[in-house]
Amino acid sequence: MARSRKYHDFLIEQLKDHDEAVAYLNAALEESLKGDSESQYLFIMALRNVAEAQGGIGNLAKKTGMGRESLYKTLSEKGNPKWQTLVSLVIALGLNLRLA
């Protein structure tokens, strides 16, 4: 194994662990509540990273019944998913949404 790995590869490996994925998504959600457009995109990006770690976008598309291309677009930088879509994705990843 190389002495260093790309950060993204390391992140995806870490996000295979359910507890790590939950903590990562919670941190991204908290950050996204700042309200600016950059911070609001963080949760979508985090959701895409968790989806990649948990079997990939194609696998998530099958679980949700969404088209793979549509899902890539939804989870892109310009994506603006509906609430129902976000909920479907979270459920398909085996997660829950909670407010405190």
MARBA-3410 file (N, C-alpha, C, O; in Angstrom, 1 decimal):
100
0.8,-1.2,0.0,0.0,0.0,0.0,0.9,1.2,0.0,1.9,1.3,0.7 ~ 0.5,2.2,-0.8,1.2,3.5,-0.8,1.2,4.2,0.5,0.3,4.0,1.3 ~ 2.2,5.0,0.7,2.3,5.7,2.0,1.2,6.7,2.2,0.8,7.0,3.3 ~ 0.7,7.2,1.1,-0.5,8.2,1.1,-1.5,7.8,0.1,-1.2,7.2,-0.9 ~ -2.7,8.2,0.5,-3.9,7.9,-0.4,-4.6,9.2,-0.7,-4.5,10.2,0.0
-5.3,9.2,-1.8,-6.1,10.4,-2.1,-7.2,10.5,-1.0,-7.7,9.5,-0.6 ~ -7.5,11.7,-0.7,-8.4,12.0,0.4,-9.8,11.4,0.0,-10.4,10.7,0.9 ~ -10.3,11.5,-1.2,-11.6,11.0,-1.6,-11.6,9.5,-1.4,-12.6,9.0,-0.9 ~ -10.6,8.8,-1.8,-10.5,7.3,-1.6,-10.6,7.0,-0.1,-11.3,6.1,0.3 ~ -9.9,7.7,0.7,-9.9,7.5,2.1,-11.3,7.8,2.7,-11.8,7.0,3.5
-11.9,8.9,2.3,-13.2,9.2,2.7,-14.3,8.2,2.4,-15.0,7.8,3.3 ~ -14.2,7.7,1.2,-15.2,6.7,0.7,-15.0,5.4,1.6,-16.0,4.8,1.9 ~ -13.8,5.0,1.8,-13.5,3.9,2.7,-14.1,4.0,4.1,-14.7,3.1,4.6 ~ -13.9,5.2,4.6,-14.4,5.5,6.0,-16.0,5.5,6.0,-16.6,5.0,7.0 ~ -16.6,6.0,4.9,-18.0,6.1,4.9,-18.7,4.7,4.7,-20.0,4.7,4.7
-18.0,3.7,4.5,-18.6,2.4,4.4,-19.1,1.9,5.8,-20.0,1.1,5.9 ~ -18.6,2.5,6.8,-19.0,2.3,8.2,-20.3,3.1,8.5,-20.3,4.3,8.3 ~ -21.4,2.5,8.9,-22.6,3.1,9.1,-22.5,4.3,10.1,-23.0,5.4,9.8 ~ -21.9,4.1,11.2,-21.7,5.2,12.2,-21.0,6.4,11.6,-21.3,7.5,11.9 ~ -19.9,6.1,10.9,-19.1,7.2,10.2,-20.0,8.0,9.2,-19.9,9.2,9.2
-20.8,7.2,8.5,-21.6,7.9,7.5,-22.7,8.8,8.2,-22.9,9.9,7.7 ~ -23.2,8.3,9.2,-24.2,9.1,10.0,-23.6,10.4,10.5,-24.2,11.4,10.4 ~ -22.4,10.2,11.1,-21.8,11.4,11.7,-21.4,12.4,10.6,-21.5,13.6,10.8 ~ -20.9,11.9,9.5,-20.6,12.7,8.3,-21.8,13.5,7.8,-21.7,14.7,7.5 ~ -22.9,12.8,7.6,-24.1,13.4,7.1,-24.7,14.4,8.1,-25.1,15.5,7.7
-24.6,14.1,9.4,-25.1,15.1,10.4,-24.2,16.4,10.4,-24.8,17.5,10.5 ~ -22.9,16.2,10.3,-22.0,17.4,10.2,-22.3,18.2,9.0,-22.4,19.4,9.0 ~ -22.6,17.5,7.9,-22.9,18.3,6.6,-24.2,19.0,6.7,-24.4,20.1,6.2 ~ -25.2,18.3,7.3,-26.5,18.9,7.5,-26.4,20.2,8.4,-27.0,21.2,8.1 ~ -25.7,20.1,9.5,-25.5,21.2,10.4,-24.8,22.4,9.7,-25.3,23.5,9.8
-23.8,22.1,8.9,-23.1,23.1,8.1,-24.0,23.7,7.1,-24.0,24.9,6.8 ~ -24.9,22.9,6.5,-25.8,23.4,5.4,-26.8,24.4,5.9,-27.4,25.1,5.1 ~ -27.1,24.4,7.2,-28.1,25.3,7.8,-27.6,26.7,7.9,-28.3,27.6,8.4 ~ -26.3,27.0,7.5,-25.8,28.3,7.5,-26.6,29.2,6.6,-26.7,30.4,6.7 ~ -27.1,28.6,5.5,-28.0,29.3,4.6,-27.4,29.8,3.3,-28.1,30.1,2.3
-26.1,29.9,3.2,-25.5,30.4,1.9,-25.5,29.2,0.9,-25.6,28.1,1.3 ~ -25.4,29.5,-0.3,-25.6,28.5,-1.4,-24.5,27.4,-1.3,-24.7,26.3,-1.6 ~ -23.2,27.8,-1.0,-22.2,26.9,-0.9,-22.4,25.9,0.3,-22.2,24.7,0.1 ~ -22.8,26.3,1.4,-23.0,25.4,2.5,-24.2,24.6,2.3,-24.3,23.4,2.8 ~ -25.2,25.1,1.6,-26.4,24.2,1.3,-26.1,23.1,0.4,-26.7,22.0,0.5
-25.1,23.2,-0.4,-24.7,22.2,-1.3,-24.0,21.0,-0.6,-23.9,19.9,-1.1 ~ -23.4,21.4,0.6,-22.6,20.4,1.3,-23.4,19.1,1.6,-22.8,18.0,1.5 ~ -24.6,19.2,2.0,-25.4,18.0,2.4,-25.6,17.1,1.2,-25.5,15.9,1.3 ~ -25.9,17.7,0.0,-26.1,16.9,-1.2,-24.8,16.2,-1.6,-24.8,15.1,-1.9 ~ -23.7,16.9,-1.5,-22.4,16.4,-1.8,-22.1,15.2,-0.8,-21.6,14.2,-1.2
-22.4,15.4,0.5,-22.2,14.4,1.5,-23.0,13.2,1.2,-22.6,12.0,1.3 ~ -24.3,13.4,0.8,-25.2,12.3,0.5,-24.6,11.5,-0.7,-24.7,10.3,-0.7 ~ -24.1,12.2,-1.7,-23.5,11.5,-2.9,-22.3,10.7,-2.4,-22.1,9.6,-2.9 ~ -21.4,11.2,-1.5,-20.3,10.5,-1.1,-20.7,9.2,-0.3,-20.1,8.1,-0.5 ~ -21.7,9.3,0.5,-22.2,8.2,1.3,-22.8,7.1,0.3,-22.6,5.9,0.5
-23.5,7.6,-0.7,-24.1,6.7,-1.7,-23.0,5.9,-2.4,-23.1,4.7,-2.6 ~ -21.9,6.6,-2.8,-20.8,6.0,-3.4,-20.2,4.9,-2.5,-19.8,3.9,-3.0 ~ -20.0,5.2,-1.3,-19.4,4.3,-0.3,-20.3,3.1,0.0,-19.8,2.0,0.2 ~ -21.6,3.3,-0.1,-22.5,2.2,0.3,-23.0,1.4,-0.9,-24.1,0.8,-0.9 ~ -22.2,1.4,-2.0,-22.5,0.5,-3.1,-22.6,1.2,-4.4,-22.8,0.6,-5.5
-22.6,2.5,-4.4,-22.5,3.3,-5.7,-23.9,3.9,-6.0,-24.9,3.5,-5.5 ~ -23.8,4.8,-6.9,-25.0,5.5,-7.4,-26.0,4.6,-8.1,-27.2,4.7,-8.0 ~ -25.4,3.7,-8.9,-26.2,2.7,-9.7,-27.0,1.8,-8.7,-28.2,1.6,-9.0 ~ -26.4,1.4,-7.7,-27.1,0.6,-6.7,-28.2,1.4,-6.0,-29.3,0.9,-5.8 ~ -27.9,2.6,-5.6,-28.9,3.5,-5.0,-30.1,3.7,-6.0,-31.2,3.8,-5.5
-29.8,3.9,-7.2,-30.8,4.1,-8.2,-31.8,2.9,-8.3,-33.0,3.1,-8.4 ~ -31.2,1.7,-8.2,-32.1,0.5,-8.2,-33.0,0.5,-7.0,-34.1,0.1,-7.0 ~ -32.4,0.8,-5.8,-33.2,0.8,-4.5,-34.3,1.8,-4.5,-35.4,1.5,-4.0 ~ -34.1,3.0,-5.1,-35.1,4.0,-5.1,-36.0,4.0,-6.3,-37.1,4.6,-6.3 ~ -35.7,3.3,-7.3,-36.5,3.2,-8.6,-36.2,4.4,-9.4,-36.9,4.6,-10.4
-35.2,5.2,-9.1,-34.9,6.4,-9.9,-33.9,6.0,-11.0,-33.2,5.0,-10.9 ~ -33.9,6.7,-12.1,-32.9,6.4,-13.1,-31.5,6.8,-12.7,-31.4,7.8,-11.9 ~ -30.5,6.1,-13.0,-29.1,6.4,-12.6,-28.7,7.8,-13.0,-28.1,8.5,-12.3 ~ -29.0,8.1,-14.3,-28.6,9.5,-14.8,-29.3,10.6,-14.0,-28.7,11.6,-13.7 ~ -30.6,10.3,-13.7,-31.4,11.3,-13.0,-30.8,11.5,-11.6,-30.7,12.6,-11.0
-30.3,10.4,-11.0,-29.8,10.4,-9.6,-28.4,11.2,-9.7,-28.1,12.0,-8.8 ~ -27.6,10.9,-10.7,-26.4,11.7,-10.8,-26.7,13.2,-10.9,-26.0,14.0,-10.3 ~ -27.7,13.5,-11.7,-28.0,14.9,-11.8,-28.6,15.5,-10.5,-28.2,16.6,-10.2 ~ -29.4,14.8,-9.8,-29.9,15.2,-8.5,-28.8,15.5,-7.5,-28.9,16.4,-6.8 ~ -27.8,14.6,-7.5,-26.7,14.7,-6.5,-25.5,15.5,-7.1,-24.4,15.4,-6.6
-25.7,16.3,-8.1,-24.7,17.1,-8.7,-24.6,18.4,-8.0,-25.5,18.8,-7.2 ~ -23.6,19.2,-8.4,-23.4,20.5,-7.8,-24.6,21.4,-8.1,-25.0,22.3,-7.3 ~ -25.2,21.2,-9.3,-26.4,22.0,-9.7,-27.7,21.4,-9.3,-28.8,21.9,-9.7 ~ -27.7,20.2,-8.7,-28.9,19.5,-8.3,-29.7,20.3,-7.3,-29.1,20.9,-6.4 ~ -31.0,20.1,-7.4,-31.9,20.8,-6.4,-33.0,19.8,-6.1,-34.1,20.0,-6.6
-32.7,18.7,-5.4,-33.7,17.7,-5.2,-34.9,18.1,-4.3,-34.8,19.0,-3.5 ~ -36.0,17.5,-4.7,-37.2,17.8,-3.9,-37.1,17.0,-2.6,-36.3,16.1,-2.4 ~ -37.8,17.5,-1.6,-37.8,16.8,-0.3,-38.1,15.4,-0.4,-37.4,14.5,0.3 ~ -39.1,15.0,-1.1,-39.5,13.6,-1.3,-38.3,12.8,-1.8,-38.1,11.6,-1.4 ~ -37.5,13.3,-2.7,-36.4,12.6,-3.3,-35.3,12.4,-2.2,-34.7,11.3,-2.1
-35.0,13.5,-1.5,-34.0,13.3,-0.4,-34.5,12.3,0.6,-33.6,11.4,1.1 ~ -35.7,12.3,1.0,-36.2,11.3,1.9,-36.1,9.9,1.4,-35.6,8.9,2.1 ~ -36.4,9.7,0.1,-36.2,8.4,-0.6,-34.8,7.9,-0.6,-34.5,6.7,-0.3 ~ -33.9,8.8,-0.8,-32.5,8.5,-0.8,-32.0,8.1,0.5,-31.2,7.1,0.7 ~ -32.4,8.9,1.5,-31.9,8.6,2.9,-32.5,7.2,3.4,-31.7,6.4,4.0
-33.7,6.9,3.1,-34.3,5.6,3.4,-33.6,4.5,2.7,-33.3,3.5,3.3 ~ -33.3,4.7,1.4,-32.7,3.6,0.6,-31.2,3.4,1.2,-30.7,2.2,1.0 ~ -30.6,4.3,1.8,-29.3,4.2,2.4,-29.4,3.6,3.8,-28.3,3.3,4.4 ~ -30.6,3.3,4.2,-30.8,2.7,5.6,-30.6,3.7,6.7,-30.2,3.3,7.8 ~ -30.9,5.0,6.4,-30.7,6.0,7.4,-32.0,6.6,7.8,-33.0,6.3,7.2
-32.0,7.4,8.8,-33.2,8.2,9.3,-32.9,9.6,9.4,-31.7,10.0,9.6 ~ -33.9,10.5,9.2,-33.7,11.9,9.4,-34.4,12.3,10.7,-35.5,11.9,10.9 ~ -33.7,13.0,11.5,-34.2,13.5,12.8,-33.9,14.9,13.1,-32.8,15.4,12.6 ~ -34.7,15.6,13.7,-34.4,17.0,14.2,-34.4,17.0,15.7,-35.1,16.3,16.4 ~ -33.5,17.8,16.2,-33.4,17.9,17.6,-33.5,19.4,18.1,-33.5,19.7,19.2
END
